Amino acid sequence: MQPQAIVYDDTPIQVYMQRIHVKLVSDRRAAFSDMFEPGMHKSAIVGVFLAVLELVRHHSVHTEQNDL
């Protein structure tokens, strides 16, 4: 197995939160899968996920899951 470099995404969580907030303001709803783009690096995916958690925790964003 080849060693791989660890890529660190230094994008602040607030940047991801702002992007998600803009999408929610314009569309009023968004699927979780819509938050991600094809080819996103794993560290960016983690950043988006953490941003969603922060929005739910502190900024009155509501989530729902219809299916398992």
VEXMARMI-767114 format. One record per residue (C-alpha): residue in three letters; x, y, z. Coordinates in pm, whole numbers, plus 50000, padded with zeros to 5 digits. Layout:
! residues N
ALAXYZ ...
END
This chain:
! residues 68
MET500005000050000 GLN501355034149899 PRO501555061650161 GLN499255090650088 ALA499625127150176 ILE497135141850416 VAL495395171550261 TYR494245197950507 ASP491355220550411 ASP491865253750588 THR488525267650470 PRO486745281750777 ILE483495264350872 GLN481795298450844 VAL482445298150467 TYR480595265350429 MET477855277750662 GLN477405309050450 ARG477145288650128 ILE474525265950281 HIS472625295550427 VAL472485312850088 LYS471135280949931 LEU468495277250202 VAL467405313550175 SER466985311149799 ASP465435276149782 ARG463875273650133 ARG464815236450133 ALA467765216050019 ALA468595179350009 PHE471655169450209 SER473185155149892 ASP472855189449726 MET475455203149967 PHE478205183149801 GLU479815186149459 PRO481285157949249 GLY484995154249310 MET484995172449643 HIS487955163849859 LYS487205144150175 SER488295172950396 ALA485805196150221 ILE483055170350269 VAL483835169950641 GLY483745208050643 VAL480285208650484 PHE479015182250727 LEU480305202051025 ALA478745233650884 VAL475355216450863 LEU475695205151225 GLU476575240551336 LEU473625255351147 VAL471275230551313 ARG472815235951654 HIS472955273951663 HIS471045289351375 SER467535274651370 VAL468065252851066 HIS465825222351083 THR466525188350937 GLU464285159050861 GLN464775124050733 ASN461875107050559 ASP463455072950505 LEU466035051450679 
END
